[in-house]
Amino acid sequence: MSATFGSTGDVTAGLTHGLTAGLTGTAVAWRPAVADLVAELADGGHLHFTEVVAENVHLPAVDPRLVALAARGTVVVPHGVSLGLAGAGRPDPARLRRLAELATHFGSPLVSEHVAFVRAADSPDTMHGDVLEAEHLLPPPRTRDSLAVLADNIAIARDQLPVPLAVENIAAVMSWPEDELSEPEFLTELVELTDVGIVLDVANLYASATARGSDPHADLHRFPLHRIAYVHVAGGRWDSGFYLDTHADPVLRAVADLLTDLAETVAPQAPGVLLERDDNLSAEAVRADLAVVNGALV
């Protein structure tokens, strides 16, 4: 299959742009509960990179198992969840400094965050006595005004980071009435404006597409695949007619099929694929999910 923005050759040419350096094969996000499994996979040559939630790693008191993993040559990517790049406020310098320090500490080739807003203000004001935190990743309105704010915030972030930045599509179960662009159009224009990398989460893509009633495979082929830095996949479940991206359930066959579609589209230059699981977390559950992911990429 070919993406709508060009041929497969165009896709693979972009994937050799340097964004994917060191991020190959399948991987598992590092969590303390599965630290031993991640180390086992790395030592067996089955995992070459991993990802840590930046807000959960505190320098200099880093878990010794994560330190040892990085020391043995496994690439560690800091992944932020609280920067709120798509919010109206400017990126918080302290949060950017944390991402920068982690990237330097681990020698990371890039850092990643989300195309999302997470709070209503950076500081209290006369109307609100406290900052309003969503404690969730929320989709921005897909308007060109919103796009301009996001592009400005990405430029600010990149100026403060020692390595490239990649941004991830979120699982959005709603759209705003003022949307002017589809999600693939929004991200494609963002890439054109900023040349930022993309962390393509196929489970999030599936969640968003099914919520709005679009075809996830058709949507996939409209994303800026030539700017993928690496790929996320996670488990979820259907509940009351909605697909919920839970990071706590098995990877669905439909999500695995999207991963297969993506791999066939960008072959032979496939980016690394990272499995995320945050709850119901055990070595057995991760191994089962990883088998599904590996099977989807055969």
RAPEBEL-V449037 format. One record per residue. N is the residue number from 0. RES is the residue in one letter. PHI is phi as a letter, one per 40 degrees, with the letter a starting at -180 (999 if undefined). Layout:
N | RES | PHI
N | RES | PHI
This chain:
0 | M | 999
1 | S | b
2 | A | c
3 | T | c
4 | F | c
5 | G | i
6 | S | c
7 | T | d
8 | G | c
9 | D | c
10 | V | c
11 | T | c
12 | A | c
13 | G | c
14 | L | c
15 | T | c
16 | H | c
17 | G | h
18 | L | c
19 | T | c
20 | A | d
21 | G | g
22 | L | b
23 | T | b
24 | G | g
25 | T | c
26 | A | a
27 | V | b
28 | A | c
29 | W | c
30 | R | b
31 | P | d
32 | A | c
33 | V | b
34 | A | c
35 | D | c
36 | L | c
37 | V | c
38 | A | c
39 | E | c
40 | L | c
41 | A | c
42 | D | c
43 | G | c
44 | G | g
45 | H | b
46 | L | a
47 | H | b
48 | F | a
49 | T | a
50 | E | a
51 | V | b
52 | V | c
53 | A | d
54 | E | c
55 | N | b
56 | V | b
57 | H | b
58 | L | c
59 | P | c
60 | A | c
61 | V | c
62 | D | d
63 | P | d
64 | R | c
65 | L | c
66 | V | d
67 | A | c
68 | L | c
69 | A | c
70 | A | c
71 | R | c
72 | G | h
73 | T | c
74 | V | c
75 | V | b
76 | V | b
77 | P | c
78 | H | b
79 | G | c
80 | V | b
81 | S | b
82 | L | c
83 | G | g
84 | L | c
85 | A | c
86 | G | c
87 | A | c
88 | G | c
89 | R | c
90 | P | d
91 | D | c
92 | P | d
93 | A | c
94 | R | c
95 | L | c
96 | R | c
97 | R | c
98 | L | c
99 | A | c
100 | E | c
101 | L | c
102 | A | c
103 | T | c
104 | H | d
105 | F | c
106 | G | g
107 | S | c
108 | P | c
109 | L | a
110 | V | b
111 | S | b
112 | E | a
113 | H | b
114 | V | c
115 | A | a
116 | F | b
117 | V | b
118 | R | a
119 | A | c
120 | A | a
121 | D | c
122 | S | a
123 | P | d
124 | D | b
125 | T | c
126 | M | c
127 | H | b
128 | G | c
129 | D | a
130 | V | c
131 | L | c
132 | E | c
133 | A | c
134 | E | f
135 | H | a
136 | L | c
137 | L | b
138 | P | c
139 | P | c
140 | P | d
141 | R | c
142 | T | b
143 | R | c
144 | D | c
145 | S | c
146 | L | c
147 | A | c
148 | V | c
149 | L | c
150 | A | c
151 | D | c
152 | N | c
153 | I | c
154 | A | c
155 | I | c
156 | A | c
157 | R | c
158 | D | c
159 | Q | b
160 | L | b
161 | P | c
162 | V | b
163 | P | c
164 | L | b
165 | A | b
166 | V | b
167 | E | b
168 | N | c
169 | I | b
170 | A | c
171 | A | b
172 | V | c
173 | M | a
174 | S | b
175 | W | c
176 | P | c
177 | E | c
178 | D | d
179 | E | b
180 | L | b
181 | S | c
182 | E | c
183 | P | d
184 | E | c
185 | F | c
186 | L | c
187 | T | c
188 | E | c
189 | L | c
190 | V | c
191 | E | c
192 | L | c
193 | T | b
194 | D | g
195 | V | c
196 | G | c
197 | I | b
198 | V | c
199 | L | c
200 | D | c
201 | V | c
202 | A | c
203 | N | c
204 | L | d
205 | Y | c
206 | A | c
207 | S | c
208 | A | c
209 | T | c
210 | A | c
211 | R | c
212 | G | g
213 | S | b
214 | D | c
215 | P | c
216 | H | c
217 | A | c
218 | D | c
219 | L | d
220 | H | c
221 | R | b
222 | F | c
223 | P | c
224 | L | c
225 | H | c
226 | R | b
227 | I | c
228 | A | c
229 | Y | a
230 | V | b
231 | H | b
232 | V | a
233 | A | a
234 | G | c
235 | G | a
236 | R | a
237 | W | c
238 | D | a
239 | S | f
240 | G | g
241 | F | b
242 | Y | c
243 | L | b
244 | D | c
245 | T | c
246 | H | f
247 | A | b
248 | D | b
249 | P | c
250 | V | c
251 | L | c
252 | R | d
253 | A | c
254 | V | c
255 | A | c
256 | D | c
257 | L | c
258 | L | c
259 | T | c
260 | D | d
261 | L | c
262 | A | c
263 | E | c
264 | T | c
265 | V | c
266 | A | d
267 | P | c
268 | Q | c
269 | A | c
270 | P | c
271 | G | c
272 | V | b
273 | L | b
274 | L | c
275 | E | b
276 | R | a
277 | D | b
278 | D | a
279 | N | f
280 | L | c
281 | S | a
282 | A | c
283 | E | c
284 | A | c
285 | V | c
286 | R | c
287 | A | c
288 | D | c
289 | L | c
290 | A | c
291 | V | c
292 | V | c
293 | N | c
294 | G | c
295 | A | c
296 | L | c
297 | V | c
